[in-house]
Amino acid sequence: MEERDEILEAIIKRISMLIGVDEASLSEETEFESLEMKSVNYSQLTTYLEDECDVEVPFMEFKRKATIGEAADYIVELVEE
């Protein structure tokens, strides 16, 4: 579970930086829809995760994840492949 926690933390930190919200206001239950992220934000986030986790992150598949927790689970799956 440690790896998932690190990925979750990385996603939260990056989203906080990209859209200018406090990290403390984000959790794994936070829905992407509520953040009103633009496509460019998703693109920046997936590129960051690709660099950090050394995996290829399919943009459209990632964008279908409803919550930050679902996104973290998806990245864990990719890392473990």
KEZA-574979 format. One line per field, with one value per residue: residue number from 1; residue in one letter; x, y, z of N, C-alpha, C in turn. Coordinates in pm, whole numbers, plus 50000, padded with zeros to 5 digits. Layout:
BEGIN
num	c(NUM	...) $
residu	c(a	...) $
n.x	c(X	...) $
n.y	c(Y	...) $
n.z	c(Z	...) $
ca.x	c(X	...) $
ca.y	c(Y	...) $
ca.z	c(Z	...) $
c.x	c(X	...) $
c.y	c(Y	...) $
c.z	c(Z	...) $
This chain:
BEGIN
num	c(1	2	3	4	5	6	7	8	9	10	11	12	13	14	15	16	17	18	19	20	21	22	23	24	25	26	27	28	29	30	31	32	33	34	35	36	37	38	39	40	41	42	43	44	45	46	47	48	49	50	51	52	53	54	55	56	57	58	59	60	61	62	63	64	65	66	67	68	69	70	71	72	73	74	75	76	77	78	79	80	81) $
residu	c(m	e	e	r	d	e	i	l	e	a	i	i	k	r	i	s	m	l	i	g	v	d	e	a	s	l	s	e	e	t	e	f	e	s	l	e	m	k	s	v	n	y	s	q	l	t	t	y	l	e	d	e	c	d	v	e	v	p	f	m	e	f	k	r	k	a	t	i	g	e	a	a	d	y	i	v	e	l	v	e	e) $
n.x	c(50082	50211	50328	50099	50010	50217	50188	49930	49974	50153	49987	49796	49961	50051	49811	49725	49924	49887	49623	49593	49487	49449	49641	49540	49270	49216	49152	49151	48890	48807	48641	48723	48562	48459	48674	48700	48894	49091	49154	49424	49531	49492	49659	49910	49924	49921	50157	50345	50308	50388	50662	50740	50667	50762	50608	50380	50103	49788	49612	49327	49207	49292	49164	48902	48869	48695	48755	49029	49139	49065	49219	49475	49474	49461	49710	49880	49813	49918	50190	50247	50222) $
n.y	c(49879	50112	50220	50304	50505	50691	50756	50863	51086	51226	51286	51452	51665	51763	51837	52037	52229	52276	52380	52560	52511	52443	52181	52045	52051	51854	51507	51144	51097	51316	51447	51470	51624	51820	51983	52119	52091	52164	52034	52072	52073	51807	51689	51792	51676	51398	51378	51450	51235	51025	51079	51070	50810	50644	50526	50475	50676	50646	50909	50956	50740	50785	51027	50949	50866	50908	51001	51122	50911	50689	50747	50721	50445	50348	50430	50281	50024	50043	50075	49829	49655) $
n.z	c(50000	50037	49803	49662	49833	49804	49535	49537	49701	49537	49319	49441	49530	49283	49151	49324	49280	49005	48973	49174	49437	49788	49922	50142	50102	49929	49868	49850	49786	49649	49373	49032	48865	49034	49063	48833	48630	48343	48011	47955	48212	48290	48103	48179	48430	48373	48223	48417	48597	48435	48413	48686	48768	48577	48368	48092	48055	47949	47822	47772	47903	48165	48211	48240	48499	48799	49058	49266	49406	49246	49024	49133	49192	48932	48827	48989	48896	48635	48689	48803	48593) $
ca.x	c(50000	50300	50341	49975	50009	50311	50127	49819	50034	50209	49874	49739	50055	50055	49683	49729	50010	49833	49500	49599	49405	49523	49652	49455	49131	49207	49167	49125	48748	48781	48603	48786	48460	48445	48793	48688	49023	49088	49231	49568	49569	49503	49778	50025	49924	49963	50299	50417	50302	50473	50801	50762	50644	50825	50507	50302	49969	49694	49541	49181	49170	49313	49063	48773	48864	48607	48814	49174	49169	49057	49336	49591	49462	49493	49855	49939	49795	50013	50325	50263	50217) $
ca.y	c(50000	50228	50278	50375	50627	50784	50802	50949	51211	51295	51340	51564	51778	51819	51905	52158	52323	52309	52459	52659	52484	52394	52034	51995	52044	51740	51373	51044	51102	51436	51419	51560	51716	51932	52067	52192	52088	52172	51927	52099	52030	51661	51659	51821	51578	51267	51389	51447	51098	50941	51104	51026	50666	50573	50449	50551	50694	50683	51031	50943	50645	50856	51133	50887	50837	51005	51059	51116	50774	50602	50778	50660	50301	50323	50445	50162	49914	50063	50051	49687	49574) $
ca.z	c(50000	50045	49670	49632	49914	49742	49410	49577	49750	49420	49242	49518	49524	49148	49125	49405	49210	48872	48973	49280	49555	49903	49928	50251	50056	49837	49926	49747	49751	49569	49235	48936	48814	49128	49051	48707	48560	48197	47944	47970	48347	48284	48024	48264	48538	48321	48187	48545	48650	48349	48453	48823	48788	48465	48296	47995	48108	47843	47861	47774	48009	48292	48224	48275	48642	48865	49180	49278	49449	49129	48942	49199	49170	48792	48809	49054	48800	48526	48743	48833	48470) $
c.x	c(50086	50312	50217	49970	50101	50253	50012	49870	50088	50098	49816	49830	50052	49925	49680	49809	49946	49712	49490	49501	49494	49524	49557	49309	49109	49226	49139	48978	48713	48751	48667	48688	48448	48564	48792	48822	49002	49172	49381	49617	49585	49631	49905	50037	49972	50110	50386	50422	50387	50620	50831	50758	50704	50728	50442	50158	49876	49602	49390	49133	49183	49201	48925	48760	48788	48673	48966	49217	49166	49177	49461	49590	49503	49645	49926	49930	49898	50157	50350	50259	50354) $
c.y	c(50126	50299	50359	50507	50734	50841	50898	51087	51293	51358	51462	51686	51845	51894	52038	52267	52370	52402	52556	52638	52428	52240	51976	51981	51925	51609	51271	51040	51222	51396	51521	51665	51839	52029	52152	52203	52095	52058	51948	52058	51879	51620	51680	51718	51442	51268	51381	51304	51002	50956	51048	50874	50580	50476	50538	50556	50736	50796	51010	50848	50711	50957	51077	50856	50948	51076	51048	50975	50675	50623	50714	50508	50266	50331	50326	50042	49924	50031	49903	49597	49531) $
c.z	c(50000	49910	49633	49708	49852	49614	49440	49621	49632	49337	49312	49511	49388	49115	49200	49333	49078	48877	49091	49394	49665	49903	50032	50208	49961	49912	49817	49706	49664	49425	49142	48885	48904	49118	48925	48635	48410	48139	47961	48109	48354	48212	48107	48376	48487	48281	48313	48599	48566	48389	48592	48840	48678	48397	48190	48046	47993	47889	47875	47882	48147	48317	48262	48424	48714	48983	49177	49320	49334	49038	49001	49179	49027	48768	48873	48959	48689	48570	48761	48710	48425) $
